[in-house]
Amino acid sequence: MLSLSRQSWLEILAEAWKVYPLEACGLLMAESARSGQSSSGQTGLDKPIKVFRPIHNAAQSSRIFQLDPMEYMKAERAADDAGLEVVGVMHSHTHTAAYPSPTDVAEATKPLVPPTWHWAIVSLAWGYPELRSFRVAEGQGDWSTRSGIAEERVWLNG
């Protein structure tokens, strides 16, 4: 389940509309198990998102996104310093529904991408925002088939 605060949801929407008609992207951050602040035993799949960090779309495209590598490194470092960890990515679809595209599937299956990541997609294709989140299905290891994709519930808290 992807649990978002109202503030994070509004920041995600603001970023998606701000860069429209290009795809927006950013990182989802939650409390780190290493921070010593959490004793709940929650995994990246169920920790509430504490911070949304917009990242420049280096592809500058309305059809694909590419996280700017330098901004990603800075965001990851800042998250670590704040006792947070990156647990997912958000991007917008400007022309299609909030469902993983073949490009998204290819990105999600790259070797260095954690299989536990949330893949939040905001569609602006219909003139109003639609947010859905996906992850690699447990035990599947990739999204190479539709059976490897698991849509997860999005919970807006606060």
N, C-alpha and C positions, 0 to 999 in steps of 0.2 A: 504494500500500500504506500502511495505517495501522500504524505501529510504536509500540507502547506499552510503557513500562517496567512491571514488576510493580507498582511503587508507584503509578503513574498509574492502572492498572487497578483497584487496590484503592480508591483515592480516588474514582474514578468510581462504583464499586459502592456505596461507603459513602454517597455523596451521593444516589444513586438510592433506596436504602433509607431514608435519613434523612428525606427529604421525602415518601415514599410515604404516602398514596395520591395525592398531587399529582405532576405531572411535574417531574422535576429537569432542570436545564440548567447548562451551563458551557462554558468555552472551552478549546480545545486549543492549546498553545503549543509552538513549536519554535525552535531557534536561528535567529536572523535572519541573512540574507546580509549585511546592513548592519553587523552587529556586528564584522566583521573576524575573528571566531573560526572561521569555517568556510570552508574552501577546497575543499570537496568538490563544489561545484556542484549540490548537491541542491536540488530544488524543494520547495515546500510539500507536494507529493503524496508525497514519500518521505523527508522529514526525520523523525527520531525525535521523538516527543512528549516534551518535557522536563518540562512542567508542565501539570497540569489545574487550572483555577481555577473553582470553583463560582460560579455567578451566580444571584441570586434570580430565581425565576420570577414576573415581575410579573403574569402572567395568573392566578396562584393557581388553576390548573385541573388536573384529572386527565386532560384530553383535549388540551390545547394548551400550548405554552410561549411565553413572551415574555421575552427577556433584558432585565433591568432596565437602562435606558439609562445611568444614572449609574454603576452597578457595571461595566458594559461599558467605559465611558470610563476609569474608574480602573484596570481590569485591563489595558487596552491601553497605558495610560501606564506602568504598572508593568512590563509585558512589555518595552516599548521601553527603559526604564531598565536592565533586566537583560540586554539584548542578545537578547531573544526577540521573536517575532512571533506573532500569532494566525493559526493555519492551519486552524482548524475549530471546530466546535461539537458538543457532546454534549447529548442530551436523552434522557429515558426515556419509554417507552410503558408505561402502567400496565394497559391493557386490550387491547392489540393486539400483534401480532408486531413484531419489530425490522425494519420495512420502512417506507419513507417514506409518510406519509399524504398526502392531498391538501393539507392545511395545510402540511406540510413542503415539498411541492413548490412551493407558492406562496411560501413564505419563501425557498427556495433560488434562486428566479428573480428576486428583487428586484434592481433595478439596482445597488445599492451592495454586494451580497454577492459577494465574489470567487468566480469559477467554479471555482477550484482548491481550495476549502475541502473538508475532510473533514466528512461529516455522520454522526457516530457516534450510533447509537441503541441503547439498552439496553432490552430488554423485560423486564418483571417480571410479565407476564400469566400465566405458567404456574407461578409460585411459585419459579422459579430464574432467574438472570439469563442473558440471551442478548444478546451484543454483535455488531452488524454495522455496517459502515461503507459509505457511499455517496459518490459525487461526481457532478458533472455529467460526462457522457461526453465525452471529447475530441472536439472538432469539433461537438458538439451545441449548446452554448450555453445549453440550458435543460433542464428536466425535464418539459416539457409533454406528453411521451409516454413510455411505458415504455422506448422505445429510447434516450431521453436520459439514463436512469439507469444508472450503472455501479456494481455492487457491487465493493468492493475488498477485498483480503485484509487481515485483521487479524493482526498479528504481535506476540506478547507476548515481549519480550526481557527478560532479567535476571530 
